[in-house]
Amino acid sequence: MSVFVPPHSERQSPSPWTPVRAAIGTLLAAVVVFGLAFQFVSTVVFIAAGALAVGAGAGVLGALRALRSSLSRDAVPPPLAAFASILLIVGVTWGGLGTLRFVTLPGTPPRIANVPNPFVSPSAATAVTPAPTVAPTPTAATSPPASASPGASSSPGTAVLTPVKLPYTADWSKGLAGWAVSPNWTIVDGVLTNDGTSDDARISATAPIDLSSVRDYVVEADIELVRYGGGGYQSFGFVVRSVDDKTGYRIGHCTYGGYGTCNGDSQNYAAGIWNAGSGSALVSAQFKPPTQEFHHFKVEVKAATLTFTAPDVGVNLTTTDNAYLSGAQVGLWSQNCQISVRNFTVSGAP
């Protein structure tokens, strides 16, 4: 049985544009994988995925070139061609959006070595761990650090802490009532508000009460997330058992767009309990608070147990940690978030 061999003129000859098409296809494959990975994972993974996409795209295109040189165009089944076209359109669109998001996202550039830390400033990240700080006496003033990290708003003024018998309720009807705050906090109609312009995650609103002799207590408040501000990390919440702006625990909400997370895992919107010194997440859960409405947040510190609840929005976190078993200060922080706070109270733990 003879095999028909088409004349030379009917054979598929390599096109001079084949290398150009291969380069374009490889670039599109890299954009698709880069964009898809950028939507879901951290910096190291999506950069590695982009590099792998270049190699994979080149291999696939090489195979297609070999196939097209040996087969006619009609040998490719139409359903397969249509399916491949749909995948290409969807992939390029989604990947392009992810890449555009990466290029235009505000905030600090991604770091390759590790996931950025929401609560450690560039200077603090490399600083030597200081010696334990002695808690201030009831009438002592706790001073902020000598200088703030680059780009951060100034720390609040000196907080004069006064011994108080619990329960304590903040009365903002006539002003700050002794609270030490940074410039982005103000009182509006008896409500403590933050304008969302500070990129600092340190304590920035300190209550004028001394809790150095009170180990166990409950702090509560109604907090409204008005809207997220600009810049990488956006976070807010309570600071408890703090001696200065580098100690204690931060308990509240954090989010980060694009190439980082608030806990080094996969939760871009999280409720959590963080060590204020190291910035590490002790416990966290997926949580995206509703905006433009108040919700009741409650934190209980009892011996080494820390509990964070907000029943109406489904938050219930508990962890155990021995790093800070006491601390004179309690207050609030807000990093690139516009928030409003009312009904702030501190009471003894049950």
Buried (B, 14 or more C-beta within 10 A) or exposed (E): EEEEEEEEEEEEEEEEEBEEEBEEBBEBBBBBBBBBBBBEBBBBEBBBBBEBBBEBBBEBBEEBBEEBEEEEEEEBEEEEEEEEEEEBEEBBEBBBBBBEBBEEBEBBEBBEEEBBBBBBBEEBEEEEEEEEEEBBEEEBEBEBBEEBBEEBBBBBBEBBBEBBEBEBEBEBEEEBEBBBBBEBBEBEEEBBBBBBBBBBBBBBBBBBBBBBEBBBBBBBBBBBBBEBBEBBBBBBBBBBBBBBBBBBBBBBBBBBBBBBBBBBEEBBBBBBBBBBBBBBBBBBBEBBBEEEEBBBBBBBBEEEEBBBBBEEBEBEBEBEBEBBEBBBBBBBBBBBBBBBBBBBBBBEBE
